[in-house]
Amino acid sequence: MNDMWQLIRSKHMHNGIQIAHLRAIGFAFFLILCMVLQASAQDTTLQPQSISIFSSYQPVLKQADKLSLTASLPETDTTRPRLIYNIPALNLHFTYQPIPLSPLAMMNDTAPPLDRYFVEASAGSYLTTALRVGIGSGRIDTTAVQSPFSYAVWLNHLSSRGSVAFQQFGHDRIEASGRYFSPHIAYDGDIQFQRDGLYYYGYNHDSLHYQKSDLRQVFTRFAVQMGMSNIRENAVGINFHPVLNLTSFSDHYQHRESTFEIEAPVEKTIADGISLSVSYMGKFATFSDQQASASVSNSISAIHPALHIVKEGFVLHAGLNPSWTNNQFFLLPDIVNETQLIKEKLILSSGWISYFVQNSFQHLSTENPYFVGYPMQPYNTRVEEKYTGIKGSLAGHFTYNTKFAYVTYHDRPLFLNDSLDGKTFYVVRESKLEAYQLHLELNYMSEENVQVGFRLNWFNYFHQQTEQKPWGLLPFQADVYARVTAWNKLHLYADIFAWSGSFYRAKDLSAHKTRGVFDANAGATYEINTNFEAGLEVHNLFNSVYERWHQYPSLGMQVLGSVSIKF
């Protein structure tokens, strides 16, 4: 019994000790938790910590065993391989049977040779007669040895007599030209003789009376021209084309002018589409009045260095024009540019150019054949143009060209009519004349059978400094023309033209203007066969009598019939 009590007592004591231990552990845990909470309540910032690792271990890779490889060639195989191809047969079946082909000899060229000769004779109203004759070398037979020489000869005659007394005109011209080809150079030659006869009929025939010999005027011109040009590229790559011209011009009153002209252009290509050029131009004229035993010289010399750039859609000509005239020097511009805005359809063209026009006796007589009194103190006209415009082609048939320019003339000769009888004109010197110019061209062509066009040239003259008006100049000219070919034998053509009048001076010294012109020409030619052709022409279809120069009326409507032979 005592033993059982002792056992129970010892068991309770053991449980008490365990409970005491648990309480002690719980109290210690509670104290630690309170300390942690207090520490966290006092400082919430984490302090930086560092870790130091100390190690003496060094990793080392085990040495790998290196393989030693040696190559050896395979044994030579002398056995020829046997290749087997299995190509199926392809058979084409046609509904026709081909015929065998065999070469044939080329047929001889049966094209007819070019006509080498032609003669055309015309006659019509106002006792008009015309004759044209042409002789040429024609086409050379290719089977024969070709001649290196070609030539052509022309002869022209035209004469008319109007209803007004002494209203007579005559024109005769003969010209021969030729070209000789060497292996590298072509030589050109030309010789001309021309004679123009007329009468000063522009006066009041009721109050004034002149002898026919007193009114006669005849201009005679004899000219020789020589030139040469390279036809193949030479060793230095320079292209050249010098031209020499000798002219003798005279009239019925023993006035004579001798002219020596030379032009020598040289061009060198330095790159693709880029070239340099230099050109020398010289005109030396001597006018003599044999009745007055007086003479005077007139000269122009110029050197034209220029740069040419020709690229796709872009063209530039940039140069200078230093010129000397009658012991005076001028440095003139020479700049032209073309830029394609739309390929071939819209091209912008602009430029700034300046040049001299020699006022020779021949030049003035050609512009106005009724002028008298060549100035014994000669001068030349300096022209300066600043222009821009557009041009191009549309639909393969239409072409157009427009130009708007500001033009300045320095020392421009004007023709002022004689206020006494009016039959002659004197040359007056306009020191400076300015003008706005508008030029327009429209053309339509269809397979060379139909051609229609329109041309217009308009000048607005202003700021003349010396003279009251721009005497004798035409401010406006326009022309509409058409050419039609039917059945390859009938050729029809027509022209409608108009121009405004020019200023002249009346007897009271007041300025007046001649009447404008609006008229038309028409004609037709028919090819009877390969050698004969007949034609009919009508000039001044509206029968308007106009005056290009004051008191010099035109002939009016004129009808001409013609027959031509070519062989």
C-alpha positions in Angstrom: 0.0 0.0 0.0 2.8 2.3 0.9 4.6 1.4 -2.2 1.5 2.3 -4.3 1.3 5.7 -2.5 5.0 6.3 -3.1 4.5 5.5 -6.7 1.6 8.0 -7.1 3.5 10.6 -5.1 6.6 10.3 -7.3 4.4 10.5 -10.4 2.8 13.8 -9.2 6.2 15.2 -8.4 7.5 14.4 -11.8 4.5 16.1 -13.4 5.0 19.1 -11.3 8.6 19.4 -12.4 7.5 19.2 -16.0 4.9 21.9 -15.5 7.5 24.1 -13.8 9.8 23.6 -16.8 7.1 24.5 -19.2 6.2 27.6 -17.3 9.9 28.7 -17.3 10.2 28.1 -21.0 7.0 30.1 -21.7 8.1 32.9 -19.4 11.5 33.1 -21.3 9.7 33.1 -24.7 7.4 35.9 -23.5 10.4 38.0 -22.3 12.2 37.5 -25.7 9.0 38.4 -27.6 8.6 41.6 -25.5 12.2 42.5 -26.2 11.8 42.0 -29.9 8.7 44.1 -30.0 10.3 46.9 -28.0 13.3 46.8 -30.3 11.2 47.0 -33.4 9.1 49.8 -31.9 12.3 51.8 -31.1 14.2 51.4 -34.5 12.5 50.3 -37.8 15.6 51.0 -40.0 17.5 48.0 -41.2 21.2 48.2 -40.7 23.5 47.4 -43.6 25.0 43.9 -43.3 28.0 42.4 -45.0 29.0 38.9 -45.5 32.6 37.8 -45.8 33.4 34.5 -47.4 36.8 33.0 -47.0 37.7 30.1 -49.1 41.0 28.6 -50.4 39.4 26.3 -52.9 40.7 26.7 -56.5 38.7 24.8 -59.2 40.9 23.0 -61.7 39.7 21.2 -64.9 41.0 17.9 -65.6 43.4 17.7 -68.5 41.5 16.3 -71.5 42.9 13.7 -73.7 43.6 15.2 -77.3 42.5 12.9 -80.1 44.9 12.6 -83.0 43.1 12.3 -86.3 44.9 11.3 -89.6 43.2 11.5 -93.0 43.7 8.9 -95.7 42.7 9.0 -99.3 40.2 6.5 -100.6 41.3 3.9 -103.0 41.0 4.8 -106.7 37.8 3.4 -108.2 38.5 2.6 -111.9 35.1 1.0 -112.5 33.1 3.0 -115.1 29.6 3.8 -113.7 26.6 2.7 -115.8 24.0 5.4 -116.0 20.6 4.5 -117.3 18.2 7.2 -118.5 14.6 6.7 -119.2 13.3 9.6 -121.4 9.7 9.2 -122.7 9.1 9.9 -126.3 7.3 13.2 -127.0 5.3 13.3 -130.2 3.7 16.5 -131.4 0.8 16.2 -133.9 0.0 19.1 -136.1 -2.9 19.7 -138.5 -0.6 20.9 -141.2 2.6 19.6 -142.8 5.6 21.9 -142.8 7.3 22.6 -146.1 11.0 22.5 -146.5 12.9 25.8 -146.4 15.6 26.7 -148.8 17.7 29.9 -149.1 16.7 32.3 -151.9 18.8 35.0 -153.6 18.1 38.6 -152.5 16.0 40.4 -155.0 17.5 43.5 -156.7 16.4 46.9 -155.3 13.8 48.2 -157.7 13.3 51.5 -155.9 13.4 54.3 -158.6 16.3 56.6 -158.5 16.0 60.1 -157.2 15.0 62.7 -159.6 18.1 64.7 -160.7 16.5 67.4 -162.7 13.3 69.5 -162.4 11.8 72.4 -164.4 8.8 74.4 -163.2 7.2 77.2 -165.2 4.4 79.5 -164.0 2.4 82.3 -165.5 -0.5 84.4 -164.3 -2.1 87.7 -163.8 -0.2 91.0 -163.6 2.1 89.6 -166.3 3.7 87.4 -163.7 6.2 84.8 -165.0 8.2 82.4 -162.9 10.8 79.8 -163.7 12.6 77.3 -161.5 15.3 74.9 -162.6 17.2 72.4 -160.5 20.1 70.0 -161.3 21.6 67.6 -158.7 23.9 64.7 -158.5 20.9 62.4 -157.4 21.2 58.9 -155.9 24.5 57.1 -156.6 24.3 53.4 -157.8 25.4 51.3 -154.9 26.8 48.6 -157.3 29.3 51.1 -158.7 32.1 52.9 -157.1 30.6 55.8 -155.1 31.8 59.2 -156.0 32.9 61.3 -153.0 31.5 64.5 -154.6 27.9 65.7 -154.7 26.6 68.9 -156.3 23.4 70.9 -157.0 22.5 73.9 -159.2 19.4 76.1 -158.9 18.0 78.8 -161.1 15.1 81.1 -160.2 13.3 83.8 -162.0 10.3 85.9 -161.0 8.8 89.1 -162.5 5.5 91.0 -162.2 4.0 94.2 -163.4 1.1 95.9 -161.5 -1.6 98.3 -162.5 0.2 101.3 -161.0 2.8 103.0 -163.2 6.3 101.6 -162.7 5.0 99.0 -160.3 7.4 96.4 -161.6 9.6 93.8 -159.9 12.2 91.4 -161.1 14.2 88.7 -159.3 16.9 86.4 -160.8 19.1 84.0 -158.8 21.5 81.3 -159.7 23.4 79.2 -157.2 25.7 76.2 -157.3 26.9 74.2 -154.3 28.9 71.1 -153.8 30.4 68.9 -151.2 33.5 66.7 -151.3 34.1 63.9 -148.8 37.5 62.8 -147.8 38.1 59.9 -145.4 37.9 62.3 -142.4 36.9 65.8 -143.6 34.0 67.2 -145.7 34.7 70.3 -147.8 31.8 72.6 -148.8 31.5 75.2 -151.4 28.8 77.6 -152.6 28.7 80.3 -155.2 25.7 82.7 -155.7 24.6 85.4 -158.1 21.5 87.4 -157.5 19.9 90.4 -159.2 16.8 92.3 -157.9 15.2 95.1 -160.0 12.5 97.5 -158.9 11.2 101.1 -159.3 10.4 103.8 -156.8 6.7 104.0 -157.6 5.4 105.1 -154.2 4.5 108.7 -155.0 1.5 110.8 -156.1 1.3 110.0 -159.8 -1.3 112.8 -160.4 0.9 115.7 -159.2 4.4 114.3 -159.7 6.1 113.0 -162.9 9.4 111.2 -163.1 11.3 109.5 -165.9 11.5 105.8 -165.7 15.3 105.9 -165.6 15.1 108.2 -162.5 13.1 105.6 -160.6 15.0 102.5 -161.4 16.9 100.6 -158.8 18.9 97.3 -159.2 20.6 95.4 -156.5 23.4 92.9 -157.5 24.9 90.4 -155.2 27.8 88.0 -155.8 28.9 85.7 -153.0 31.4 82.8 -152.5 31.3 80.6 -149.5 33.8 77.9 -148.4 33.8 75.6 -145.4 35.1 72.4 -144.0 34.1 70.1 -141.1 35.3 66.8 -139.7 32.9 63.8 -140.3 34.7 61.4 -138.0 36.2 61.9 -134.5 39.9 62.8 -134.8 42.7 61.8 -132.5 42.3 64.8 -130.1 38.4 64.5 -130.1 37.8 68.0 -131.4 35.0 68.9 -133.8 35.5 71.9 -136.0 33.5 73.7 -138.8 35.2 76.9 -140.1 33.3 78.9 -142.8 34.6 81.7 -145.0 32.2 84.0 -146.9 33.1 86.7 -149.4 30.3 89.0 -150.7 30.1 91.9 -153.1 26.9 93.9 -153.1 26.1 97.0 -155.2 23.1 99.0 -156.5 22.2 101.1 -159.6 23.7 104.3 -158.1 27.3 103.1 -157.9 27.1 102.2 -154.2 29.2 99.1 -153.5 29.9 97.1 -150.4 32.5 94.3 -149.9 32.2 92.0 -147.0 34.6 89.4 -145.5 33.0 87.1 -143.0 34.6 84.2 -141.1 33.3 81.9 -138.4 35.4 79.2 -136.8 33.7 77.1 -134.1 35.7 74.4 -132.2 34.1 71.9 -129.7 35.7 69.4 -127.4 33.8 66.7 -125.4 35.2 66.4 -121.9 32.7 64.0 -120.4 29.5 62.2 -121.2 27.0 65.0 -122.1 29.5 67.8 -121.3 31.5 69.7 -123.8 33.4 73.0 -124.2 33.3 75.2 -127.3 35.0 78.3 -128.5 33.9 80.1 -131.6 35.3 83.2 -133.4 33.1 85.3 -135.5 34.3 88.3 -137.7 32.4 90.5 -140.1 34.3 93.2 -141.9 32.4 95.4 -144.4 33.6 98.3 -146.5 31.0 100.6 -148.1 32.0 103.0 -150.9 30.1 105.7 -152.7 31.9 106.0 -156.1 30.1 109.1 -157.1 31.1 110.9 -153.9 34.5 109.2 -153.8 33.9 108.3 -150.1 34.2 105.0 -148.2 33.6 103.8 -144.7 34.3 100.6 -142.8 32.1 98.6 -140.4 33.3 95.7 -138.4 32.2 93.2 -135.7 34.4 90.6 -134.0 33.4 88.3 -131.2 34.7 85.3 -129.3 32.2 82.9 -127.8 33.5 80.5 -125.1 30.7 78.3 -123.8 30.0 75.2 -121.6 27.4 72.8 -123.0 25.7 70.3 -120.7 23.2 67.9 -122.3 21.6 65.4 -119.9 18.3 63.6 -119.9 15.7 66.2 -119.3 18.3 69.0 -118.9 20.2 71.2 -121.4 22.4 74.1 -120.4 24.4 76.5 -122.6 26.4 78.9 -120.5 28.9 81.2 -122.1 30.1 84.7 -122.7 30.1 86.8 -125.8 32.9 89.4 -125.7 32.5 91.5 -128.8 34.2 94.4 -130.5 32.5 96.7 -132.9 34.0 99.8 -134.5 36.7 100.1 -131.8 34.2 99.5 -128.9 34.3 96.6 -126.5 31.2 94.9 -125.0 31.0 91.9 -122.7 27.7 90.2 -123.5 25.8 87.3 -121.8 25.0 84.0 -123.6 23.0 81.7 -121.3 20.3 79.3 -122.4 18.6 76.6 -120.4 15.9 73.9 -121.1 14.5 71.8 -118.4 11.9 69.0 -118.9 9.2 69.4 -116.3 7.1 66.6 -117.9 9.1 64.4 -120.2 8.7 65.7 -123.8 5.3 67.2 -122.9 6.3 70.3 -120.9 9.8 71.9 -121.3 10.7 75.1 -119.6 13.0 77.2 -121.8 14.7 80.4 -120.6 17.7 82.5 -121.4 19.6 85.7 -121.3 21.4 86.4 -124.6 22.9 89.4 -126.3 24.4 89.8 -129.7 25.2 92.3 -132.5 23.4 92.8 -135.8 25.6 94.4 -138.5 23.8 97.2 -140.2 25.4 96.7 -143.5 24.3 98.2 -146.8 23.1 94.7 -147.9 21.2 94.1 -144.6 19.3 97.5 -144.8 18.5 97.0 -148.5 17.0 93.6 -147.7 14.9 94.9 -144.9 13.6 97.9 -146.9 14.5 98.0 -150.6 13.2 101.6 -151.0 15.7 103.2 -148.6 18.4 105.7 -149.7 21.3 107.4 -148.0 23.5 104.8 -146.2 24.9 106.5 -143.1 28.6 107.4 -143.5 29.1 106.9 -139.8 28.0 103.3 -139.5 26.7 101.7 -136.3 25.6 98.2 -135.4 22.6 97.2 -133.3 23.1 95.5 -130.0 20.2 93.3 -129.0 19.6 92.0 -125.5 16.9 89.4 -124.8 15.7 88.0 -121.5 13.1 85.4 -122.1 11.2 82.4 -120.7 8.6 80.1 -122.2 7.4 76.5 -122.4 7.3 74.1 -125.3 6.7 70.4 -125.9 4.7 67.8 -127.8 1.4 66.1 -127.0 -0.1 62.8 -128.2 2.6 62.4 -130.8 0.9 64.9 -133.2 0.8 68.3 -131.4 3.8 70.5 -130.8 3.8 73.9 -129.2 6.3 76.6 -128.5 5.7 79.8 -126.5 8.1 82.6 -125.6 7.7 85.8 -123.6 10.7 88.1 -123.8 11.9 91.5 -122.7 14.0 92.9 -125.6 16.2 96.0 -125.6 17.6 97.4 -128.9 20.6 99.8 -128.8 21.2 101.8 -131.9 18.3 100.4 -133.9 17.9 101.7 -137.5 14.4 102.8 -138.3 13.0 103.7 -141.8 11.4 107.2 -142.0 9.7 108.1 -145.2 10.6 111.2 -147.1 7.9 113.8 -146.3 8.3 115.6 -149.7 7.3 112.9 -152.2 7.3 109.8 -150.0 8.8 107.5 -152.5 12.1 106.9 -150.5 13.0 106.2 -146.9 15.8 107.4 -144.8 17.6 105.6 -142.1 17.3 107.2 -138.6 19.1 106.0 -135.5 17.1 105.1 -132.5 19.6 105.1 -129.6 17.4 102.8 -127.4 14.2 101.0 -127.9 12.5 98.5 -125.5 9.8 96.0 -126.3 7.8 93.1 -124.8 7.6 90.2 -127.2 5.1 87.3 -127.3 5.9 84.4 -129.6 3.5 81.5 -130.1 3.6 78.4 -132.3 1.1 75.5 -132.5 1.4 72.6 -135.0 -0.5 69.5 -135.7 0.8 66.7 -138.1 -0.7 63.4 -139.0 1.4 60.9 -141.0 2.6 63.7 -143.3 -0.8 63.9 -144.9 -2.3 66.6 -142.7 -0.4 69.6 -141.3 -2.0 72.5 -139.6 -0.3 75.3 -137.7 -0.6 78.7 -136.1 2.1 81.3 -135.6 2.0 84.6 -133.8 4.6 87.3 -133.1 3.7 90.4 -131.1 5.9 93.3 -130.0 4.9 96.1 -127.7 7.4 98.8 -128.4 7.9 101.5 -125.7 10.5 103.9 -124.2 12.1 105.0 -127.5 14.5 107.7 -126.6 15.4 109.4 -129.9 12.5 109.1 -132.3 8.8 109.9 -131.9 7.6 106.4 -133.0 9.2 103.1 -134.0 9.0 104.0 -137.7 8.4 101.1 -140.1 8.3 98.3 -137.6 5.4 95.8 -137.6 4.2 95.2 -134.0 1.9 92.3 -134.8 2.0 89.3 -137.2 -0.1 86.2 -137.3 -0.5 83.3 -139.7 -2.7 80.2 -139.9 -1.7 77.5 -142.5 -2.8 74.1 -143.5 -1.3 71.4 -145.8 -3.4 68.3 -146.9 -2.4 65.4 -149.1 -5.2 63.3 -150.6 -4.7 60.0 -152.6 -0.9 60.6 -152.5 -1.3 62.8 -155.6 -3.4 65.9 -154.7 -1.7 68.4 -152.5 -3.8 71.3 -151.0 -2.5 74.2 -149.0 -3.9 77.5 -147.6 -2.6 80.4 -145.5 -4.5 83.1 -143.7 -2.3 85.9 -142.5 -2.7 89.2 -140.7 -0.5 92.0 -139.5 -0.9 95.4 -138.0 0.2 98.6 -139.7 3.4 100.5 -139.2 4.1 104.1 -138.3 5.0 106.7 -141.0 5.3 110.5 -141.0 2.9 112.7 -143.0 3.9 115.9 -144.7 2.9 117.9 -141.7 5.4 115.8 -139.7 2.6 114.1 -137.7 2.7 110.4 -137.0 0.2 108.1 -138.7 -0.2 104.3 -139.1 -0.8 102.3 -142.2 -3.8 100.1 -142.5 -3.7 96.5 -141.2 -3.7 93.5 -143.4 -6.0 90.4 -143.4 -5.8 88.2 -146.4 -5.3 84.6 -147.6 -3.4 82.4 -150.1 -4.5 79.1 -151.4 -3.2 76.6 -153.9 -3.3 73.0 -155.2 -0.9 70.7 -157.1 -1.7 67.4 -158.7 0.8 64.7 -159.7 -0.3 63.5 -163.2 2.4 60.8 -163.2 5.9 60.3 -161.8 7.3 63.0 -164.1 4.6 65.6 -164.6 2.8 67.9 -162.1 0.3 70.7 -162.5 -0.7 73.4 -160.0 -2.8 76.4 -159.4 -2.1 79.3 -156.9 -4.2 82.2 -155.8 -2.5 85.0 -153.8 -4.3 87.7 -151.8 -7.6 85.8 -152.1 -9.6 88.6 -150.5 -8.2 91.1 -153.0 -7.0 93.5 -150.3 -4.5 96.1 -151.4 -2.2 96.7 -148.4 1.0 98.7 -147.9 4.0 97.1 -146.2 5.7 100.5 -146.7 3.8 103.7 -146.9 2.6 104.6 -150.5 3.7 101.2 -151.9 0.5 99.3 -152.5 0.5 95.5 -153.2 -0.7 93.9 -156.4 -4.0 92.6 -155.1 -5.4 89.1 -156.0 -3.1 87.2 -158.2 -3.8 83.9 -160.0 -0.9 81.6 -161.2 -0.9 78.3 -163.1 2.2 76.1 -163.1 3.5 73.0 -164.8 6.6 71.1 -163.6 8.7 68.3 -165.0 11.0 66.1 -163.0 13.3 63.3 -164.2 
